[in-house]
Amino acid sequence: MSHDAQESSAPTDLARWWNRTRYQLYAPIYDWVARPMEDGRRRAIERLSLTGDERILILGSGPGSDLEYLPAEASITALDAAPAMVRRTRERAEALDMDVEARVGDAQTVPFDDDAFDVVLLHLILSVVPNPTAVATEAARVLTPEGRVSIYDKFIPEATEPSFLRRALNPVARFLFSDLTYQLEPILAHADLGVVDPKESALGGLYTIAQAARREEKTVQRANSS
Ligand SMILES: C[S@@+](CC[C@H](N)C(=O)[O-])C[C@H]1O[C@@H](n2cnc3c(N)ncnc32)[C@H](O)[C@@H]1O
């Protein structure tokens, strides 16, 4: 899907309502359904080489599936639109003896200050929300200049068109779960983010693992290393 098409998906109230409501319904079975995604999630977080000193923001935390791979001593904030998911994130944090601030909110309009986090996790969220560029833009805003964004989601390769099968399945997939036709790079470019590491694939190439950083930081890093 083109940059413009991804950008133009302005969420309506109905889209917001359905997006929240479906995850309220999925919350009791989410862990079971998402089990095949665990290996990719673990690999995405390992790539961050976290030390425990970081301030980490999880956007669209679901039931807190990322928590067990994060350092317990890190400062962790989780945001999700579905209250049932936020409750589960809190319960999982308690079970793991982790101190996590979990709250209900919209990842498209994040209620945090600029430069407030060292790491933002965007795991299985960009393809789910009505407006992924808004989420990426908010992630970039709350990230410190040297911060990193971890992305784990379904994307088609850069500068390719979705296959006929993806286009055919997309209306149903988008309604029930997530969009199958997004490219990552245009979403990041809109937010002035860029991929900083080689991307990896997971689940037979259906999912992509990537790390992104703010573009001006990348430029500075490149200038220093040349
Ligand atoms: C596919 S689940 C991913 C959960 C988790 N990040 C993971 O990796 O398993 C998508 C989550 O995003 C949440 N979500 C959907 N739209 C959102 C929005 N606009 N703001 C915040 N969370 C949202 C849903 O409630 C759901 O918990």
The ligand as an SDF file (V2000), in Angstrom:
LIG
                    3D

 27 29  0  0  0  0  0  0  0  0999 V2000
   -2.4480   -7.6080   18.3980 C   0  0  0  0  0  0  0  0  0  0  0  0
   -2.5380   -6.9580   20.0000 S   0  0  0  0  0  0  0  0  0  0  0  0
   -0.8040   -6.8130   20.4030 C   0  0  0  0  0  0  0  0  0  0  0  0
   -0.5400   -6.8880   21.8730 C   0  0  0  0  0  0  0  0  0  0  0  0
    0.9160   -6.9340   22.2750 C   0  0  0  0  0  0  0  0  0  0  0  0
    1.6090   -5.6940   21.9060 N   0  0  0  0  0  0  0  0  0  0  0  0
    1.6450   -8.0910   21.6820 C   0  0  0  0  0  0  0  0  0  0  0  0
    2.7470   -7.9250   21.1820 O   0  0  0  0  0  0  0  0  0  0  0  0
    1.1410   -9.2130   21.7480 O   0  0  0  0  0  0  0  0  0  0  0  0
   -2.9830   -5.2710   19.7110 C   0  0  0  0  0  0  0  0  0  0  0  0
   -3.2210   -4.5240   20.9800 C   0  0  0  0  0  0  0  0  0  0  0  0
   -3.3040   -3.1540   20.6510 O   0  0  0  0  0  0  0  0  0  0  0  0
   -4.3630   -2.5840   21.3720 C   0  0  0  0  0  0  0  0  0  0  0  0
   -4.8110   -1.4060   20.6490 N   0  0  0  0  0  0  0  0  0  0  0  0
   -5.5600   -1.3510   19.5220 C   0  0  0  0  0  0  0  0  0  0  0  0
   -5.7290   -0.0850   19.1550 N   0  0  0  0  0  0  0  0  0  0  0  0
   -5.0840    0.6810   20.0580 C   0  0  0  0  0  0  0  0  0  0  0  0
   -4.9070    2.0790   20.2080 C   0  0  0  0  0  0  0  0  0  0  0  0
   -5.4170    2.9660   19.3300 N   0  0  0  0  0  0  0  0  0  0  0  0
   -4.2000    2.5230   21.2560 N   0  0  0  0  0  0  0  0  0  0  0  0
   -3.6770    1.6560   22.1500 C   0  0  0  0  0  0  0  0  0  0  0  0
   -3.8190    0.3190   22.0530 N   0  0  0  0  0  0  0  0  0  0  0  0
   -4.4980   -0.1640   21.0150 C   0  0  0  0  0  0  0  0  0  0  0  0
   -5.3960   -3.6680   21.4670 C   0  0  0  0  0  0  0  0  0  0  0  0
   -6.3080   -3.4430   22.5270 O   0  0  0  0  0  0  0  0  0  0  0  0
   -4.5160   -4.8950   21.6800 C   0  0  0  0  0  0  0  0  0  0  0  0
   -4.2830   -5.1350   23.0350 O   0  0  0  0  0  0  0  0  0  0  0  0
  1  2  1  0
  2  3  1  0
  2 10  1  0
  3  4  1  0
  4  5  1  0
  5  6  1  0
  5  7  1  0
  7  8  2  0
  7  9  1  0
 10 11  1  0
 11 12  1  0
 11 26  1  0
 12 13  1  0
 13 14  1  0
 13 24  1  0
 14 15  1  0
 14 23  1  0
 15 16  2  0
 16 17  1  0
 17 18  1  0
 17 23  2  0
 18 19  1  0
 18 20  2  0
 20 21  1  0
 21 22  2  0
 22 23  1  0
 24 25  1  0
 24 26  1  0
 26 27  1  0
M  CHG  2   2   1   9  -1
M  END
$$$$
